[in-house]
Amino acid sequence: MAISPNDLFTSGQILTAQECNQFPFGIVALNTNTSSSAGITAEALQITSTSFTALANRYYKITYFEPDVSVNVPTVDYVFARIRLTNISGAIQQSGTAEISAQRSAINLQLIKTFTAGTVTICGTLTAATGTIVSNRGADKVSYISVEDMGPA
């Protein structure tokens, strides 16, 4: 592990800036979607691009969550979820597969990585291996992509 975790503090010690910078910074970007998408056959953008300013040498956890994906045409075998840089044609950062066949399923895709310093833009996409899928969303079924700063690399 490259992280140099904070030690236990004792009474009278002074908390330094360097020690504070070793703590995670929390959520640095979040984008949500409550509008359903029907008839997905080709890879389609589900969570529009969200940007954050990355700091060099820090870990970031990206989470893409779809609460309810269902089959529109029952020939679907697998659904592919992807986290991409920039937009739907950007570099794939993480790819996951869910088998939903005749059921409904939630999809949760995560990635932990470092980025070079500067603006990073990410998005989430879905596609069916065969057939057609539906991403069911609403006020109580929120799809999202979030970025959390996890601390120094």
C-alpha positions as a Python dict, from the first residue, in 0.01 Angstrom:
ca = {
    (1, 'M'): (0, 0, 0),
    (2, 'A'): (144, 333, -108),
    (3, 'I'): (-71, 532, 132),
    (4, 'S'): (104, 654, 443),
    (5, 'P'): (-188, 651, 686),
    (6, 'N'): (-213, 890, 974),
    (7, 'D'): (-88, 758, 1306),
    (8, 'L'): (-280, 762, 1627),
    (9, 'F'): (-268, 1104, 1779),
    (10, 'T'): (-194, 1167, 2142),
    (11, 'S'): (-303, 1449, 2364),
    (12, 'G'): (-101, 1766, 2308),
    (13, 'Q'): (10, 1686, 1951),
    (14, 'I'): (-52, 1939, 1676),
    (15, 'L'): (-236, 1828, 1363),
    (16, 'T'): (-29, 1940, 1062),
    (17, 'A'): (-137, 2036, 710),
    (18, 'Q'): (48, 1733, 573),
    (19, 'E'): (-150, 1503, 802),
    (20, 'C'): (-477, 1674, 706),
    (21, 'N'): (-398, 1623, 336),
    (22, 'Q'): (-380, 1249, 397),
    (23, 'F'): (-750, 1238, 481),
    (24, 'P'): (-1000, 1171, 201),
    (25, 'F'): (-1169, 1484, 63),
    (26, 'G'): (-1504, 1309, 3),
    (27, 'I'): (-1737, 1355, -295),
    (28, 'V'): (-1588, 1584, -558),
    (29, 'A'): (-1843, 1524, -837),
    (30, 'L'): (-2199, 1387, -864),
    (31, 'N'): (-2448, 1368, -1147),
    (32, 'T'): (-2792, 1203, -1132),
    (33, 'N'): (-3066, 1095, -1373),
    (34, 'T'): (-3431, 1028, -1291),
    (35, 'S'): (-3558, 996, -1652),
    (36, 'S'): (-3614, 644, -1783),
    (37, 'S'): (-3442, 527, -2102),
    (38, 'A'): (-3630, 276, -2318),
    (39, 'G'): (-3528, 80, -2624),
    (40, 'I'): (-3154, 71, -2557),
    (41, 'T'): (-2988, -151, -2818),
    (42, 'A'): (-2659, 23, -2900),
    (43, 'E'): (-2432, 179, -2639),
    (44, 'A'): (-2616, 484, -2509),
    (45, 'L'): (-2521, 763, -2272),
    (46, 'Q'): (-2712, 723, -1946),
    (47, 'I'): (-2536, 965, -1714),
    (48, 'T'): (-2422, 1278, -1889),
    (49, 'S'): (-2065, 1388, -1848),
    (50, 'T'): (-1962, 1524, -1512),
    (51, 'S'): (-1630, 1697, -1447),
    (52, 'F'): (-1400, 1743, -1151),
    (53, 'T'): (-1052, 1878, -1094),
    (54, 'A'): (-818, 1593, -1014),
    (55, 'L'): (-507, 1636, -803),
    (56, 'A'): (-201, 1431, -896),
    (57, 'N'): (-113, 1133, -676),
    (58, 'R'): (-456, 1086, -519),
    (59, 'Y'): (-695, 793, -548),
    (60, 'Y'): (-1046, 857, -680),
    (61, 'K'): (-1336, 614, -653),
    (62, 'I'): (-1588, 641, -936),
    (63, 'T'): (-1927, 476, -886),
    (64, 'Y'): (-2187, 432, -1162),
    (65, 'F'): (-2522, 300, -1035),
    (66, 'E'): (-2837, 201, -1225),
    (67, 'P'): (-3121, 111, -986),
    (68, 'D'): (-3348, -88, -1220),
    (69, 'V'): (-3256, -230, -1560),
    (70, 'S'): (-3511, -456, -1728),
    (71, 'V'): (-3563, -652, -2047),
    (72, 'N'): (-3781, -504, -2320),
    (73, 'V'): (-3718, -787, -2565),
    (74, 'P'): (-3665, -1116, -2377),
    (75, 'T'): (-3367, -1228, -2587),
    (76, 'V'): (-3126, -1016, -2385),
    (77, 'D'): (-2851, -1218, -2222),
    (78, 'Y'): (-2620, -952, -2081),
    (79, 'V'): (-2611, -579, -2021),
    (80, 'F'): (-2282, -393, -2038),
    (81, 'A'): (-2224, -88, -1816),
    (82, 'R'): (-1920, 132, -1874),
    (83, 'I'): (-1745, 427, -1716),
    (84, 'R'): (-1585, 635, -1991),
    (85, 'L'): (-1366, 942, -2005),
    (86, 'T'): (-1513, 1256, -2166),
    (87, 'N'): (-1815, 1118, -2357),
    (88, 'I'): (-1972, 809, -2516),
    (89, 'S'): (-1674, 763, -2751),
    (90, 'G'): (-1414, 828, -2481),
    (91, 'A'): (-1169, 575, -2342),
    (92, 'I'): (-1330, 298, -2134),
    (93, 'Q'): (-1209, 318, -1774),
    (94, 'Q'): (-1418, 32, -1635),
    (95, 'S'): (-1660, -216, -1786),
    (96, 'G'): (-1903, -449, -1613),
    (97, 'T'): (-2154, -711, -1722),
    (98, 'A'): (-2490, -798, -1566),
    (99, 'E'): (-2710, -1090, -1665),
    (100, 'I'): (-3071, -977, -1649),
    (101, 'S'): (-3247, -1212, -1897),
    (102, 'A'): (-3609, -1212, -1774),
    (103, 'Q'): (-3551, -1025, -1449),
    (104, 'R'): (-3492, -670, -1338),
    (105, 'S'): (-3156, -589, -1190),
    (106, 'A'): (-2958, -308, -1035),
    (107, 'I'): (-2612, -243, -1176),
    (108, 'N'): (-2330, -105, -962),
    (109, 'L'): (-1994, -40, -1128),
    (110, 'Q'): (-1693, 100, -942),
    (111, 'L'): (-1335, 195, -1020),
    (112, 'I'): (-1049, 327, -805),
    (113, 'K'): (-763, 498, -985),
    (114, 'T'): (-539, 802, -1003),
    (115, 'F'): (-553, 1071, -1270),
    (116, 'T'): (-307, 1335, -1385),
    (117, 'A'): (-374, 1678, -1238),
    (118, 'G'): (-640, 1881, -1415),
    (119, 'T'): (-998, 1856, -1531),
    (120, 'V'): (-1132, 1503, -1571),
    (121, 'T'): (-1469, 1439, -1736),
    (122, 'I'): (-1649, 1104, -1699),
    (123, 'C'): (-1982, 952, -1803),
    (124, 'G'): (-2177, 627, -1767),
    (125, 'T'): (-2316, 417, -2054),
    (126, 'L'): (-2533, 107, -2099),
    (127, 'T'): (-2581, -135, -2388),
    (128, 'A'): (-2740, -476, -2442),
    (129, 'A'): (-2547, -772, -2579),
    (130, 'T'): (-2858, -860, -2782),
    (131, 'G'): (-3215, -734, -2782),
    (132, 'T'): (-3344, -424, -2609),
    (133, 'I'): (-3322, -306, -2249),
    (134, 'V'): (-3490, -37, -2042),
    (135, 'S'): (-3337, 163, -1758),
    (136, 'N'): (-3628, 237, -1526),
    (137, 'R'): (-3577, 552, -1322),
    (138, 'G'): (-3782, 798, -1123),
    (139, 'A'): (-3786, 1012, -810),
    (140, 'D'): (-3730, 698, -600),
    (141, 'K'): (-3505, 520, -856),
    (142, 'V'): (-3215, 757, -911),
    (143, 'S'): (-2928, 662, -1139),
    (144, 'Y'): (-2599, 835, -1060),
    (145, 'I'): (-2229, 866, -1120),
    (146, 'S'): (-2015, 992, -833),
    (147, 'V'): (-1648, 1063, -777),
    (148, 'E'): (-1494, 1043, -429),
    (149, 'D'): (-1144, 1149, -333),
    (150, 'M'): (-1002, 856, -134),
    (151, 'G'): (-672, 1011, -24),
    (152, 'P'): (-309, 1008, -137),
    (153, 'A'): (-176, 737, -367),
}
